[in-house]
Amino acid sequence: MQYTKNQLYQIAVQSLESKNVKQAIEACRLLNVQFPRFFEGWHITAELYFKLNKPETSLLSIDHALALQPAEPRVTLQKIECLLAMQKLVEARELLLEIAKTNQRNITKWKKQLSLYVLDKTAMLLGVQELRKEALLQTELAVSLDPENPILLYNLSTGLRFAGKIKESETVLDKCLALNPFDFEAQAMRSSLRKQTKESNHIQELESVLEDKKLPVQGKVNICYGLAKECDDLGEFKKSFNYLQQGANNRRARMSYDVNSEINTINVIKNTYQKEMFERNIVGNSNEEAIFIIGLPRTGTTLVERILGSHSDVYAAGELSNFSLELVKQINMNTDTSKLSLTELVKKSASVDFASLGINYINSTKPSTGHTKRFIDKLPINMLYAGLIHLALPNAKIINMTRHPMAACYAVYKQLFKDAYPFSYDLQDLAKYYIAYHRLIQHWKTVIPGVMYDLKYEDIVHNQEAQSQALLTFCDLPWQDQCLRFHENNTASTTASAAQVRLPIYDTSIDRWREYSQQLQPLQMMLEQAGISCD
């Protein structure tokens, strides 16, 4: 049977949607062979192979499509995604910035639906590349086309929050929630933007939404965390913890997670990277650009990043997963990592070429980095790899952030993370993980003594200038006064602390956990039984 191009196209689309891969591939092949000048045929073929995780093959179809319709925005964005997947970061970045510049004049020529898709997708890709200012402009353009769209308004408020425009972000969220009160992510984010007061808060509105039977479970989680934050701001501590526990319990109940599995992996790391490993004269790469800030989340890692990032010789690159990704690539050179358990992966990691790992990591951070003497990677979970980082990059600086154990645990427990840190939603899980983390840090101090710089959150809060000077000295950086005025730094922050980093250092959170000492007592007992002082 002979199909028309439109019939073949519909078969390809429907097959792709129903995940009938074999039929989709055949339909696309026939489209491309029989109708080589049919633009949509190459477009759907590119989409198919990208979804099959074959960006190189997808890119071939994209180039055919762009030869027929140069600079077509949907396919150009598809090309950027392929280039990113292929780690062709410089080329992807250049093309992304080019399309961002042309969108403003092109949206007057396109249909509204196409304009909104292109602007939203461009903003998302710019955000992934940490180009936050450019991303915000794209979102603002999208909202100007559709000002009553709550999804776009939420995206705009997020961009404003990252940019430190907190008041503007709250105003946009108010509009978003007036259109859709059940946008529970928007509700929770609005609560986090500022300290609520008795005169100005959203507790009544949040409680009303929470009582609605139409609210899904994940919505209850977000609303409970928002209520916990606002009640804490108002000093209603018992009520705050009740909401917090309710939200955390609901979140934990929906997760398939075993903290003991993570603890086992940490123990394997310690057993694999013993003292002898560091006495083998392993030669890493001599590059000295990287400054790693490690520890648990919510222990001041963002604060220290902002202080160091205010220095003219330092670029704050954010929370990068690059080191672990490059480590897996190194292991993959000799082993199929898809068939390895986490513990097997750890054991195999000891045999990698650490010098190659080091330079591959550095190169993977470009083109974002490389334009200053040093850059910061502040992914807290890199504490798992501290010893490996030292083997790969012996001249890198590693700053280990610490905080009073109970303050650290409470700060983690009260934070609703998007995907990471699954141990944070149950006090027993949290205590177990903290103990394992504490022992791992002690292990690193034993096998690589003097390498990590310990910095207590409380010390930098109480003695900012002296601690900042010592920090810069450790990083081999000359003193600059603007490091004390980090809150004036207008670079974007995408962490849970995005609102707080716009303020000077404050000490109100240091002993906040003591307001909940009774509720946190089971956790404290577990820590103390493990020999961790909580005085």
N, C-alpha and C positions, 0 to 999 in steps of 0.2 A: 504493500500500500504506500502510495506517495503522499507525504504530508506537506502542507504549506508551511512557510516559515513561522506563521503565527501559531499553528497547531503544534509544531515542534517546540516552540517557545513555551507554550502552556504546559506541555508534557514535562519539560525541564523544570519549570517553576513548581508544578505540583509534586514532581518526584523529589525535588529538593526539600519541599515543605514536609513531605511524608517520610523523609529519610530513606527513600528507595535509591540508594547511591548508584547501583549498577544501571538502572534505567535513566537516571539523571545524566550520568556520564555518556551513555549512548545517545541520548537526545541532544546533548551539547555537541557531541562529535558530528552528528548529522547536520546540525545547524551550521557549524563552522565550515564544514566541507561543502554543503549544498548552497549556503547563503553567506559567503565570506564577507559580504559588504553589509550584513545586517548587524547594526551596532548592538542591539539588545542581546543578540546571541553571544557575542564575546563578553558582554557584561555579566550575563548569568553564568557563563563558564568560569569567569574569574571568581565570582562569588562562590561557586561550587568548590573549586580547588582551594580557596582560602579556608572554607569550612572544613575541608579534608586535611587541613594543616600542611598544605603544599604551596607555600607562598611563591616559590620560584616558578611553578607551573601557572599559578594565578597571574603572576606578573606578565607572562607571555601573552595571555589573553587580554590583559589590561592594555598592553602596548598596541595590540590590534585594534581595540576599541578606540583608543585615543588617536590612532591614525585616521579613523573615520570621523571622529568628533573631538578635535583637539581641545584640551582644557575642560572637557565635560566634568562638572564638579563632583558628581557621585563617584565616577570612576577614578578621578584624581585622588579623592579621599581613600578609595580602595587601594590605590597604588601606595599611598603613604603608609597604610596599615601593613601592606606586604613588605615594604622597605624596613619598617620597624621590626617586623617578625624576623627578617633576614639580618637584623643588626646593622643595617646600612643607615646608621643614625644621622650622619652629616647630610646625606642626600635627602632623607626623610624630613629633617628639620628645615632645610632650605625650601623644599616644596611646600611644606606646611605653612611657613611664614609667607610664602608667595601667594598661596590661596587665601590666607587670612587677609592680606592686603587687597586682593581683588574682590573679595566678597561684598564689600561695602558698595561698590559701584554696580556689581552684577545683580544684586538682589532686586534692583528696580526692573530688570529684564526678565527675571524668572517668575514662575508662578509661586504663590505664597507657600504652598506645601513644600515645594522644592527648596525654597529659601530657608524655611525653618529647619528642614532636615540638614542642609549643608552647614548652616550656622551652628546648630547644636552639635553636630558631629565634629566640626572643626574645633569648637570650644573644648570638647572632650579630649581630642587628640593633643591640643595645645596644653591642656592641664596635665595629661600623662607625661608630657615632655617638660613639665615644670615651667611652662611659659604662661604664667598666671595672668599677667597684665593683658596679654594678647587674647587669652581665653575669655577674660571678663568683657572685653570689647565685643567679641562675637556674641556673647550671651545678651549683652545690652542691645545689640542690633536685632536679635531674635525677639526680645521682649517688645521692642518698638514696633515690630510687625504684628505681634499678638499679645497685647498688654494684659489680657484677662486669662492667660494660660497659666494655671497654678504650677504646672511642672517647670515651665520656663522661669517663673518667679522664684521657685525654690532654688533652681540652679543659679539664678542671679544672686540671691541672698547668700548662697554658699561662696560664690566668687567674691562678693563684697566682704564677707567674714574673713576669708583668706587674706584679702588685701588690707585688713585692719580697719575697714569702714563699718564699724560695729553698729552705730546708730542707723546708718542707711540700710544695713542688713536687716535689722529688726523691723524697720518700716516696711520693707519689701515682704518680710515674713507675715506681718500683720495683714497685708493685702492678700497674700497667698492663702492664709488660713480663713480669711473672710469668704474666699471663694470655695475652699475645701477644708472645713474644720477637722476632717478625719485624715489629713496628711500628718500622720503621727511622727514622721521624721522631722517635719517642719516644726511641729509642736515641741519636740525634745530639743531641737537646735535653738529655738527661740529662748527656751529656759536657760540655756548654757551661755548666752551671749553676754550677760551682765549679772551683777548681784541684784536680786529682786528685793523689793522693799514692801512694807505693809501698805504703802500708798499705791504702789505700782507692781503688780504681779499677775500671774495667770492661773493661780491655784483653782479658783472656782471653775474657770473654763476647762482646765485639764481634768478636774474631777467629774465634770459633766460628761466629757468625752469618754472617760474611763468607764462610766456606768452604762454607756450605750451598748446594747447587746450585739450591734452590728460590727463592733470593733474586733478585728482579728487578733490572734494571740500575740503576733509580733507587734501589733499596735499597742496592746496592753503593756508590753515590755518597754517600749519607747516612752509612753505616757507615764509609767511608774518611775522611770529614771528622771524624767522632767519634773515630776512632783517631788521626788526625793531631793533634787537640787534646789527647788524653790522653797521647800519647807526648811531645809538646812539654812538657806539664806536668811529666813525669818526666825531662826532659832527654835523651830519646832522639831527638836531632835528625835523624839520618840516616833512621831508621825513620819519624819523623813526616813528613818531606818526601816520602818514597816513597809513603806512604798519601795524602798531600795531592795529589800529582801524579796518582796513580791515580784518585782521586775526581774531580779537575778534568778530566782527559782524558775520562773516561766522561761527565761532564756536557756537555762541549763537543761530543763526538761526536754527541750527541742533539739538538743545536741547529742551526737554520738561521739563521746570523748572519754578517754581513760587517762587520767593524770599519771597513773603508774607506768604507762607506756612511755610517756615523755621523760619521766624520771629514770627509767631504764636506759633510754638513749643518752641522757646526761651521764649516767654511770659508765656507759661504754666509752663516751668521749674521754672521761678521766682515765679509764683503764688503758685506752689506746695511746693517749698522749701523756706518757709518764716522763720522768726526768731524762731517761736514756734517749728519748726521742729528740730532745733538745741538746744532746751532747754528741750528735752524729755529724756535726759540722755541715749541716744543710745550708747551702748558700741561696738566699732569697734574692729578690730584685732590690736594687739599691734606691729605687724611687722613694722620695720623701714627701710627696704631695699630700698624702691622706692623713686626716685626723679622725679617728673613730671615737664616738661617744657611745659607751655601752652601759648596760645595767638593766633594771626593770623599767617599764614605762611609768610615767607619772612620778619620776624621782628627780626631776630637774634637768633632764636631757635637753629639752627645748630651750630652757633658760640659758644653759651653757652654750648651746648652739647660737643663740642670738647674741650673746656677749662676744664670742669668738667671730661670728659672722659679721659683726660690726667693724672688724678690722679690715683695712684696705687690702691686705695681702691674703685674705681668706674668703672663699666662696662657700656658702651653706648649700650643699647639694640635696639636703633632705634625707629621708629614710630610704636608703638604697638596698635592694635585695641582691645587688650585683655580686657580692663576694660569694654567697652560697650558690648562686646560679653558675658562676665561673668554676667553682669547686666541682659541682656536678658534671659540668662539661669536661673538666680534666679527667675525672674518674671514668666518664663515658668513652674516653679515647681507647681504653683497654677493656672495658666491661659494659654490658648492657644494663644501665642503671635501672631500667624499668622493671627488671626482675629481682632487684635487690631490696631487702628490708632496710629500715633505717639503721639498724645496728650493723648490718653488713656494709652499708654505705659509709658509715663512720670508719670502720676497719679498713676499707679500701682507700679512704682518703689519705691515710698515712703514707701511701706509696706514690702520690702524685709528684709532679715536677713543681716544687713550690715557687721557684723563680718564674716559671711560665705562668703559674697561677697569679702571682703578684702583678706582673706586667699586663696580663690579660684583664685583670680586675681594673687596673688604672685605665687602660684603653677603653674598657666598656663604659666608663663614666663620661667619656667625651662624646659630643662636643660641649656638654653642659659645663664640664670642668676643663682645666688646662689654661685658663686665662688669668689665674692668680697663682701665687706661690704655693698655696695650700687650699685644700677643700675639705669640708666636713661631711662625713657619713655618720648620721646619728640614728641608725637603726638599732634600737636597744638590744634586740635579740642576737646581735653580733657577739654578745658576751659568750655565746656557745662556741664561737670560733676564735676567741682571743689568742690562744696559743698558735693556731693555724695562721692567723693574720701576722703574727710576729715572725713565723717561719717564712711566709711569703713576702712580707714587706718589713724587714727588720728596722727600717728607719721611719716607719709610720708611727704616729703618736696614738696611744690608746688611753682614753680618759674613762675611768670607771666611776660612774655616778652612784652614790649611796645615799640612804635616807634612813631615819629611825625606822626599824622594822615594822612597827605598828602603823606608823604614818604612811609608809610605803604600801603596806597591804590594804589599808583603808582607801588610799588614793586609787589603787588599782580596782578594788571591789566596787567603788562607786562610779566607775567610768564604764559606759556602754561602748565597747569597741565594735567596729564594723565586722571584722572577720577574725582578727588576731586574738591571742591570749585567752583561749577557752578555759584556762584554769581559774579565771577571775570571777566566775559566777557562783562559786560555792566556797564557803569559808574553809572547809576541810581540804578541798582541792588546792585552794590558794596557799594554805599553810604548808602542805606537802611540797608544792612547787617552790615556795620561798626557801624552804630548808634545802632542797636540791640545788637551787640557784646559789644560795649562800655557800654551800660546800664546793660548788664548781669554782666560784670566784676565789675561795681559799686555795683550791688546787692550782689555779693559774698562778697565784702569787707564789706558790711553792716551786713550780717548775719553770717559771719565767720571772724570777724575782727582780723587782725594780723596774720592770717594763711598763706596767700600768700605773697611771697617776690617779690615786684615790681622791675624790672630791666629794665632800658631804654637802648635801643640799642646804642643811641648816647653817653650815659655816659660810657659804656664799651669801645667804640671806642676811646673816648678822654682821658680816664683814666684807661687803661687796668689793671695795677697792683693793684691799690686800689680797683677797683670794683671786681676783681678776688678774692682778699683777703676777702672782705666782703661776697662774694658769698660762698666761702668755709666755712667761719665762720657760715653762716646760715645753711649750710648742715652738720655742726658738723664734718668737715674734717680738719686735720692739713694742714698747708701750704706746698706745694711742688713746686719747681721752674719750673718743666716741664709744669705746667699749663699755664705759659706765652709763652711756645714754642709749643702750641697746633698744629701749622702747621707742626711740625715734626712728629706728631702722624701718624703712618702708617696704622691705622685701616680704614676699608672701610667706605665710606659715600655714601648713596644711595639717597640722597635728591637732590633737584634742585640746591643746593649749593655745589655739589660734587667737582667742580673745584675750587671754591673760598676758601674752607677750607684748601687747600694746601698752601695758602698764609698767610703771617702775616696780622694782622688787618690793614685795609685801610679805609680812610674816604671819598673816591670819590663818594660813593653812597648816602651819607647822604642827601645832598641837590639837588640831581639829578632831583627830581621832579620839581624844580623851572624852569628848562629849558622848562617844559611843562605846566607852570602855566595857560597860556591862554586856552589851550585845556582842562585842568582839572577844570576850573572855575565852571562849573555846579555842579560837585561833591563837591567842596569846599563850595559852597553856601548852599548845602543841609546839610553838616556837621555843618556849623556855625549856620544855622537856628535851628538845634537840640541842640545847646548850646555847641558844641565841638570846642574848640579853635584851630585855624590853624595858629596862629602867628609863 
